[in-house]
């Protein structure tokens, strides 16, 4: 049964982190898959970058899983995300469409991978969505997500070959 209680009872840093990450998740298809750069792409892109930056920065206030002091390996992803955002935005400003697309696509994949790990047993998202399923539930969701990514890639490649 789905319950938002674990999130509502979490510290404010986690709530801000989740809200920012969810903003980025919702805007990813709009910002990433628009056929041409237009006002909607730019507005969604600015909001997406803001969501990603807030999610990355707020992660440094989440220290429950510290491996090296208060930091865990996921914090390295936060540093890489902030660097990738700078690279992607600079590429857009310079008019480097290929560099911008590559950077933002990589960041979108990183968002998907990080999102998958939030569903691991013991994490708040797991308790909200899959409580009681343990690693078996996580494995099923991970398999479905991987299959979905493969299907999306095949669809996009097939669509590009026809164009």
N, C-alpha and C positions, 0 to 999 in steps of 0.2 A: 504494500500500500504506500502510495506517495504521500509524504508529509514534509512541509516546509519548516517544521519545528526545529530541526537541527540547525538550519540556516538562521532562523529568527533568534535562536539562543546563542549563536556564535558571536565572537568579538566583532566590534565595528570594522576592524581592518579586513576581516574575512568577508563581511557583508559588502564593503566597498569593492573589494577584489572581485567578488562574484558578479556584482552589478556591472562593473566595467567589462569583465570578460564576456558576459552575456550580451552586452551592447555590441561588442566586436563580433561575436558569433552570429547575431541576427543580421548585422550589416555586411558580413563577408560575401554572401552571394551577390548583393547589389553592387558593392564596390569592386568585386573581383571579376564578375561576368558581364558587365555592361559592354556592349559591342564597340562603343565609341566613347570618347571622353566628352561628357556633357555636364550640365549643372548637377544632375542627380548623382553622377559618379563622383564629382568633386565634393559635394556636400556629404555624401555617404562616406567618402574616403577620409575627409577631415574628422568626422565623428568616429570612424573606425580607428584611425591613428590615435585619437584621444583616448578611446576605450582601451586600446592595446597599451598605451603608455601608462594610464592609471592602473591597469591590471598588473603590469610589470613593476611599477614603483610600489604599489601597495603590497606586493608579495614580500618585500623586505621587512614589513611589519608582522609577517606571519612566520613565527619561528618555532612552532611546535615540533617540527621534524628535523631539528638541527643535527647535523652530522659533524660539521666543523664549526664549533661555537654555535651561534644561532642560525647558521646557514646550512642549506642542504643542496644537493645537486640541482634541484629545480631553480635555485637562485642564479645559477650559471645561465639557464635559459632566459631568465629575466634580463640579465646583462646583454645577452645576445639579441634579445627582442628589442631592447632600447637602441642598440647599435644598428640593427636592421631597419628600424623605423627611420633613423637619421639617414642611412644610405638610401632607402626607398624614397623618402621625401625629397632629398637632394637631387636624386635622379629625375624626379618629376619636375622639379623647378628648372633643371638644366634642359628639359625636353628629351631626356634619354628614356624613351618609352620602353625599350627592351629591358634596360636595367631596373626601371621602376616596376615593371611587370614581374620580373624575376624575383626581386626583393620581396614584394608584397605576396607573391605566391608562396615563397618559402616561409614567410611569417604566418600565412594562413595555415599551412601544413603544421607548423610548430604549435599554433593554437589548437588544432585538432588533436595533435599528440598529447599536449598538456591536458586538454579536456578529457581525453581517454583516461589518463592517469588519475584524474580526480574521482573517477568511478571505482578506483581500487578499494577493496575492503578496508575499513577503518577511517576512510575519509568522509567528510560531511556529505558530499554529493552521493556517495554510495548509500549512506544511511537514508538520504532523502528518497532515492529512486529505487534502490535494489536491496533494501535492508533484509537480511536473512538469507540472501542467495550466496554470499561468500565469493570465493574465487571462481566457482562454476558460473555464476551469473556474470562476473566480470569477463570471463573467457568468452562467453556467448556474445556479449556486447562488443568486445574487441574483434571477434571474428566477423560479426555483421558490419562493423565500421570498416574493416579492411576490405571486405567484399564490396561495400558501397563505394569506396575510393577507387577500386579497380574498375567497377562499372562506369563511374563518372569519367575516369581517364579514357576508357575505350570509347565512350559516347563522344567525348570532346575530340578525340583523334579522328573518329569516323566523320564527325561533322566538319572538321577542318579539311579532310580529304575531299569532301564533296564541294566545298566552297571554291 
